[in-house]
């Protein structure tokens, strides 16, 4: 299985954008840590990015 870097980046950006839209935020992605031998399922990175961004925007972290 090949790690799809472009898709991974797109999913992270999409998750943060969704959280920004939902919570009137303005978070920006500065860096993404990649684990090349970890193969997340489709939309898993987007969901994780959304949950992290939502927690930040709601002051939970």
Beta strands, then each sheet from edge to edge (+ up, - down):
end
